[in-house]
Amino acid sequence: LTPTYHVFEFYTVHHDATLLPISLTAGTYEFEGQSVPAVSASASRDSAGRIHITLANLDPNRARTVETELRGARVTGVTGRVLTAAAMNAHNTFERPAAVQPAEFRGARLSGNTLTIDLPAKSVVVLEIR
């Protein structure tokens, strides 16, 4: 499977789910005179009541820490998966089919209703909040 496949798979949790507003601040990433938000995020609630948040750290060189408030939700835990690699151009081949694959993500923590997430550089993370 390709890294692109895994990224799309991370976002399927939002299919047929209810969009939730999400607000976070992570600064900007600048490249060749262009500036964009360093982290992109989507949040939704599925029919079983689970909240999913997907985040992409666009900065290939710098980890980012973001916080968001989980308002109106009773939360008991968070789990997640991350997709990243040591090199920006890492890819899977027939010889190395698992060079880039999702791994358990342990960079999210809850304190009350505040969710803090430590995103590695050049990563995509999907979280499930229960």
N, CA, C and O of each residue as an XYZ file, in Angstrom:
520
protein
N       0.838     -1.177      0.000
C       0.000      0.000      0.000
C       0.884      1.242      0.000
O       1.973      1.242      0.575
N       0.411      2.284     -0.641
C       1.200      3.507     -0.741
C       0.916      4.436      0.445
O      -0.121      4.308      1.096
N       1.829      5.367      0.727
C       1.543      6.361      1.758
C       0.262      7.143      1.457
O      -0.487      7.478      2.374
N       0.009      7.435      0.185
C      -1.215      8.155     -0.183
C      -2.447      7.359      0.221
O      -3.415      7.928      0.725
N      -2.419      6.057      0.005
C      -3.534      5.202      0.426
C      -3.780      5.370      1.923
O      -4.921      5.539      2.351
N      -2.720      5.323      2.711
C      -2.870      5.427      4.163
C      -3.462      6.775      4.570
O      -4.295      6.835      5.475
N      -3.045      7.851      3.916
C      -3.594      9.172      4.234
C      -5.091      9.192      3.948
O      -5.874      9.635      4.788
N      -5.497      8.718      2.775
C      -6.925      8.673      2.456
C      -7.680      7.818      3.472
O      -8.784      8.172      3.885
N      -7.093      6.706      3.869
C      -7.731      5.828      4.844
C      -7.917      6.552      6.180
O      -8.935      6.352      6.842
N      -6.970      7.377      6.585
C      -7.101      8.150      7.820
C      -8.329      9.059      7.774
O      -9.003      9.250      8.786
N      -8.615      9.617      6.604
C      -9.712     10.577      6.480
C     -11.074      9.916      6.283
O     -12.090     10.609      6.339
N     -11.133      8.603      6.056
C     -12.428      7.947      5.847
C     -13.298      7.981      7.099
O     -14.511      7.800      6.998
N     -12.722      8.205      8.264
C     -13.529      8.285      9.489
C     -14.523      9.439      9.431
O     -15.501      9.445     10.179
N     -14.290     10.413      8.559
C     -15.185     11.565      8.452
C     -16.346     11.317      7.494
O     -17.279     12.117      7.431
N     -16.293     10.207      6.743
C     -17.353      9.889      5.786
C     -18.651      9.581      6.540
O     -18.659      8.787      7.481
N     -19.736     10.212      6.121
C     -21.050     10.040      6.757
C     -21.045     10.423      8.231
O     -21.861      9.915      9.000
N     -20.155     11.293      8.631
C     -20.090     11.780     10.009
C     -20.524     13.244     10.035
O     -20.639     13.885      8.990
N     -20.761     13.756     11.224
C     -21.177     15.145     11.397
C     -19.950     16.020     11.620
O     -19.156     15.780     12.530
N     -19.809     17.034     10.778
C     -18.695     17.972     10.885
C     -18.743     18.690     12.226
O     -19.805     19.142     12.657
N     -17.605     18.792     12.879
C     -17.477     19.537     14.123
C     -16.496     20.682     13.912
O     -15.479     20.512     13.239
N     -16.796     21.862     14.489
C     -15.824     22.948     14.388
C     -14.588     22.613     15.219
O     -14.687     22.002     16.283
N     -13.435     23.017     14.722
C     -12.191     22.808     15.470
C     -11.341     24.062     15.324
O     -11.225     24.630     14.238
N     -10.755     24.477     16.428
C      -9.907     25.661     16.428
C      -8.587     25.310     17.098
O      -8.558     24.753     18.195
N      -7.498     25.644     16.420
C      -6.171     25.443     16.988
C      -5.205     26.416     16.339
O      -5.451     26.934     15.250
N      -4.102     26.654     17.030
C      -3.075     27.554     16.526
C      -1.757     26.809     16.490
O      -1.341     26.211     17.482
N      -1.098     26.850     15.331
C       0.176     26.135     15.204
C       1.209     26.939     14.438
O       2.256     26.405     14.072
N       0.937     28.198     14.192
C       1.880     29.003     13.432
C       1.781     28.715     11.944
O       0.836     28.080     11.476
N       2.772     29.194     11.214
C       2.761     29.034      9.761
C       4.005     28.301      9.292
O       5.024     28.242      9.979
N       3.883     27.751      8.108
C       5.012     27.127      7.420
C       5.268     27.960      6.178
O       4.348     28.239      5.409
N       6.521     28.358      5.980
C       6.881     29.184      4.833
C       7.827     28.432      3.920
O       8.772     27.780      4.365
N       7.545     28.541      2.617
C       8.377     27.883      1.615
C       8.340     28.707      0.342
O       7.271     29.000     -0.192
N       9.506     29.075     -0.134
C       9.656     29.846     -1.371
C       8.729     31.061     -1.414
O       8.062     31.321     -2.416
N       8.706     31.796     -0.303
C       7.935     33.030     -0.237
C       6.452     32.854      0.020
O       5.726     33.844      0.116
N       5.990     31.640      0.132
C       4.579     31.374      0.411
C       4.426     30.971      1.874
O       5.281     30.282      2.430
N       3.341     31.402      2.486
C       3.080     31.088      3.879
C       1.702     30.440      3.996
O       0.715     30.962      3.478
N       1.648     29.303      4.680
C       0.381     28.598      4.900
C       0.323     28.167      6.362
O       1.359     28.070      7.020
N      -0.885     27.905      6.880
C      -0.955     27.360      8.239
C      -0.156     26.061      8.317
O      -0.255     25.221      7.423
N       0.622     25.891      9.360
C       1.489     24.716      9.487
C       0.701     23.436      9.728
O       1.148     22.351      9.355
N      -0.467     23.555     10.347
C      -1.270     22.372     10.661
C      -2.677     22.553     10.116
O      -3.308     23.595     10.300
N      -3.148     21.523      9.446
C      -4.518     21.464      8.952
C      -5.265     20.438      9.790
O      -4.707     19.391     10.121
N      -6.527     20.720     10.143
C      -7.273     19.793     11.000
C      -8.721     19.674     10.552
O      -9.321     20.639     10.079
N      -9.270     18.479     10.709
C     -10.688     18.200     10.469
C     -11.204     17.414     11.662
O     -10.485     16.591     12.229
N     -12.464     17.671     12.045
C     -13.060     16.961     13.173
C     -14.491     16.574     12.838
O     -15.196     17.303     12.141
N     -14.912     15.417     13.343
C     -16.281     14.956     13.114
C     -16.699     13.996     14.220
O     -15.876     13.473     14.971
N     -18.029     13.784     14.292
C     -18.599     12.804     15.223
C     -19.341     11.773     14.390
O     -20.176     12.125     13.556
N     -19.036     10.494     14.615
C     -19.690      9.448     13.828
C     -21.005      9.020     14.484
O     -21.357      9.510     15.557
N     -21.724      8.110     13.838
C     -23.045      7.697     14.320
C     -22.980      6.981     15.668
O     -23.994      6.893     16.361
N     -21.820      6.470     16.051
C     -21.648      5.824     17.354
C     -21.245      6.822     18.440
O     -21.056      6.436     19.593
N     -21.111      8.108     18.079
C     -20.759      9.143     19.039
C     -19.274      9.368     19.229
O     -18.872     10.195     20.047
N     -18.449      8.642     18.482
C     -16.996      8.826     18.593
C     -16.581     10.094     17.849
O     -17.086     10.387     16.765
N     -15.667     10.831     18.442
C     -15.109     12.023     17.801
C     -13.793     11.626     17.150
O     -12.960     10.951     17.755
N     -13.623     12.057     15.907
C     -12.365     11.821     15.189
C     -11.770     13.165     14.791
O     -12.477     14.070     14.346
N     -10.483     13.274     14.957
C      -9.750     14.464     14.518
C      -8.588     13.987     13.663
O      -7.810     13.128     14.078
N      -8.477     14.549     12.472
C      -7.312     14.266     11.629
C      -6.526     15.557     11.505
O      -7.091     16.629     11.291
N      -5.212     15.436     11.644
C      -4.329     16.595     11.585
C      -3.172     16.299     10.647
O      -2.657     15.182     10.607
N      -2.775     17.308      9.900
C      -1.612     17.187      9.021
C      -0.634     18.297      9.367
O      -0.981     19.477      9.314
N       0.586     17.920      9.721
C       1.656     18.891      9.949
C       2.389     19.049      8.627
O       3.112     18.150      8.197
N       2.203     20.185      7.992
C       2.779     20.422      6.673
C       4.260     20.754      6.708
O       4.930     20.715      5.676
N       4.772     21.078      7.877
C       6.182     21.458      7.994
C       7.061     20.206      7.961
O       6.957     19.360      8.849
N       7.923     20.077      6.951
C       8.742     18.870      6.846
C       9.910     18.822      7.826
O      10.565     17.789      7.962
N      10.173     19.936      8.509
C      11.361     20.013      9.361
C      11.084     20.209     10.839
O      11.977     20.006     11.662
N       9.874     20.598     11.195
C       9.624     21.015     12.570
C       8.368     20.354     13.135
O       7.298     20.405     12.528
N       8.514     19.742     14.292
C       7.358     19.218     15.017
C       6.525     20.394     15.526
O       7.049     21.487     15.740
N       5.254     20.166     15.715
C       4.355     21.210     16.216
C       3.523     20.649     17.353
O       3.124     19.485     17.333
N       3.265     21.492     18.348
C       2.359     21.135     19.432
C       1.140     22.031     19.323
O       1.263     23.254     19.243
N      -0.041     21.418     19.321
C      -1.285     22.174     19.222
C      -2.206     21.760     20.360
O      -2.113     20.655     20.894
N      -3.097     22.679     20.713
C      -4.109     22.412     21.732
C      -5.467     22.773     21.175
O      -5.600     23.702     20.379
N      -6.481     22.026     21.603
C      -7.853     22.364     21.263
C      -8.743     21.995     22.440
O      -8.448     21.063     23.189
N      -9.820     22.725     22.593
C     -10.784     22.452     23.660
C     -11.883     21.561     23.109
O     -12.409     21.807     22.023
N     -12.224     20.534     23.855
C     -13.311     19.624     23.484
C     -14.549     20.054     24.261
O     -14.809     19.567     25.361
N     -15.300     20.967     23.676
C     -16.469     21.529     24.359
C     -17.691     20.641     24.149
O     -17.926     20.133     23.053
N     -18.455     20.467     25.208
C     -19.700     19.728     25.112
C     -19.524     18.232     24.947
O     -20.475     17.536     24.592
N     -18.345     17.733     25.194
C     -18.102     16.299     25.028
C     -17.587     15.716     26.336
O     -16.752     16.317     27.012
N     -18.088     14.553     26.678
C     -17.531     13.805     27.807
C     -16.467     12.897     27.243
O     -16.758     12.004     26.448
N     -15.256     13.119     27.644
C     -14.157     12.336     27.071
C     -13.500     11.490     28.158
O     -13.303     11.933     29.290
N     -13.170     10.259     27.774
C     -12.523      9.353     28.720
C     -11.163      8.890     28.231
O     -10.368      8.358     29.006
N     -10.891      9.089     26.949
C      -9.602      8.650     26.437
C      -9.409      9.022     24.986
O     -10.350      9.402     24.289
N      -8.176      8.906     24.547
C      -7.846      9.213     23.158
C      -6.832      8.184     22.664
O      -5.889      7.831     23.372
N      -7.041      7.715     21.450
C      -6.094      6.823     20.787
C      -5.833      7.389     19.403
O      -6.597      8.221     18.913
N      -4.764      6.945     18.776
C      -4.483      7.473     17.450
C      -3.454      6.682     16.681
O      -2.799      5.778     17.199
N      -3.338      7.063     15.414
C      -2.329      6.500     14.523
C      -1.646      7.653     13.804
O      -2.241      8.710     13.594
N      -0.393      7.436     13.431
C       0.408      8.455     12.763
C       1.047      7.862     11.519
O       1.411      6.687     11.487
N       1.176      8.693     10.505
C       1.915      8.326      9.302
C       2.994      9.379      9.102
O       2.696     10.561      8.929
N       4.241      8.948      9.125
C       5.373      9.830      8.885
C       6.553      8.960      8.474
O       6.466      7.732      8.493
N       7.641      9.596      8.108
C       8.853      8.868      7.721
C      10.048      9.769      7.980
O       9.900     10.976      8.174
N      11.222      9.177      7.980
C      12.440      9.951      8.214
C      12.723     10.908      7.064
O      13.220     12.013      7.283
N      12.411     10.494      5.844
C      12.690     11.322      4.665
C      11.386     11.743      3.999
O      10.421     10.980      3.962
N      11.369     12.961      3.476
C      10.179     13.492      2.821
C       9.769     12.648      1.614
O       8.580     12.534      1.314
N      10.731     12.066      0.932
C      10.426     11.300     -0.281
C      10.375      9.792     -0.029
O      10.463      9.008     -0.974
N      10.235      9.382      1.215
C      10.144      7.954      1.537
C       8.910      7.362      0.867
O       7.877      8.022      0.750
N       9.027      6.119      0.432
C       7.910      5.451     -0.238
C       8.068      3.939     -0.104
O       9.139      3.432      0.231
N       6.991      3.248     -0.370
C       7.004      1.790     -0.321
C       7.371      1.239     -1.694
O       7.005      1.810     -2.721
N       8.093      0.131     -1.699
C       8.477     -0.541     -2.943
C       8.150     -2.026     -2.795
O       7.775     -2.482     -1.715
N       8.295     -2.767     -3.878
C       8.089     -4.212     -3.782
C       9.105     -4.837     -2.833
O       8.802     -5.802     -2.131
N      10.305     -4.283     -2.818
C      11.340     -4.802     -1.929
C      11.109     -4.380     -0.475
O      11.453     -5.114      0.451
N      10.529     -3.201     -0.282
C      10.262     -2.666      1.062
C       8.815     -2.177      1.128
O       8.575     -0.970      1.156
N       7.852     -3.096      1.154
C       6.446     -2.703      1.080
C       5.919     -1.995      2.330
O       4.849     -1.389      2.287
N       6.646     -2.063      3.427
C       6.192     -1.430      4.664
C       7.144     -0.330      5.124
O       7.233     -0.050      6.319
N       7.851      0.290      4.192
C       8.778      1.368      4.555
C       8.038      2.538      5.201
O       8.532      3.146      6.151
N       6.855      2.847      4.681
C       6.025      3.912      5.238
C       4.672      3.286      5.556
O       3.928      2.890      4.660
N       4.372      3.206      6.837
C       3.094      2.626      7.236
C       2.630      3.262      8.535
O       3.447      3.781      9.296
N       1.324      3.230      8.802
C       0.821      3.810     10.042
C       1.396      3.109     11.270
O       1.694      1.915     11.256
N       1.537      3.897     12.326
C       2.014      3.379     13.609
C       1.124      3.952     14.710
O       0.420      4.941     14.502
N       1.164      3.331     15.864
C       0.418      3.851     17.001
C       0.942      5.240     17.340
O       2.150      5.477     17.338
N       0.016      6.157     17.634
C       0.390      7.521     17.977
C       0.189      7.722     19.470
O      -0.892      7.471     20.003
N       1.233      8.174     20.134
C       1.175      8.390     21.582
C       1.415      9.841     21.963
O       1.734     10.139     23.114
N       1.264     10.738     21.009
C       1.559     12.138     21.263
C       0.353     12.984     21.604
O       0.416     14.209     21.509
N      -0.764     12.350     22.005
C      -1.960     13.106     22.385
C      -2.254     12.852     23.853
O      -2.143     11.726     24.338
N      -2.630     13.912     24.552
C      -2.967     13.756     25.959
C      -4.126     14.688     26.328
O      -4.252     15.798     25.811
N      -4.948     14.201     27.224
C      -6.107     14.946     27.705
C      -5.851     15.466     29.105
O      -5.298     14.765     29.952
N      -6.258     16.702     29.337
C      -6.256     17.282     30.672
C      -7.583     18.020     30.797
O      -7.739     19.119     30.265
N      -8.531     17.420     31.495
C      -9.882     17.971     31.497
C     -10.440     17.871     30.089
O     -10.469     16.789     29.503
N     -10.880     18.990     29.547
C     -11.376     19.010     28.170
C     -10.356     19.590     27.199
O     -10.696     19.889     26.054
N      -9.116     19.752     27.637
C      -8.066     20.249     26.749
C      -7.299     19.070     26.173
O      -6.778     18.226     26.903
N      -7.242     19.033     24.849
C      -6.494     18.003     24.137
C      -5.222     18.639     23.603
O      -5.283     19.605     22.842
N      -4.069     18.106     23.994
C      -2.772     18.577     23.515
C      -2.185     17.498     22.625
O      -2.168     16.320     22.982
N      -1.700     17.918     21.454
C      -1.201     16.971     20.462
C       0.185     17.405     20.020
O       0.381     18.542     19.589
N       1.149     16.494     20.128
C       2.513     16.729     19.660
C       2.671     16.046     18.305
O       2.800     14.825     18.223
N       2.658     16.848     17.251
C       2.721     16.325     15.884
C       4.154     16.276     15.387
O       4.844     17.295     15.412
N       4.620     15.124     14.937
C       5.950     15.072     14.326
C       5.972     15.897     13.038
O       4.928     16.173     12.448
N       7.154     16.280     12.620
C       7.289     16.950     11.321
C       6.750     16.025     10.236
O       6.778     14.802     10.372
N       6.258     16.632      9.155
C       5.757     15.899      7.971
C       4.931     14.677      8.340
O       5.265     13.547      7.984
N       3.844     14.929      9.062
C       3.039     13.803      9.527
C       1.555     14.040      9.314
O       1.094     15.173      9.176
N       0.826     12.938      9.290
C      -0.630     12.953      9.339
C      -1.025     12.070     10.514
O      -0.502     10.969     10.683
N      -1.957     12.569     11.325
C      -2.390     11.860     12.529
C      -3.909     11.768     12.517
O      -4.590     12.734     12.171
N      -4.438     10.616     12.892
C      -5.878     10.470     13.103
C      -6.086     10.058     14.554
O      -5.449      9.128     15.048
N      -6.992     10.768     15.229
C      -7.290     10.501     16.634
C      -8.734     10.056     16.785
O      -9.617     10.518     16.064
N      -8.963      9.162     17.720
C     -10.321      8.785     18.104
C     -10.478      9.131     19.570
O      -9.709      8.682     20.419
N     -11.495      9.942     19.853
C     -11.734     10.408     21.214
C     -13.013      9.749     21.713
O     -14.066      9.833     21.081
N     -12.895      9.102     22.845
C     -14.045      8.393     23.405
C     -14.530      9.108     24.651
O     -15.495      8.670     25.277
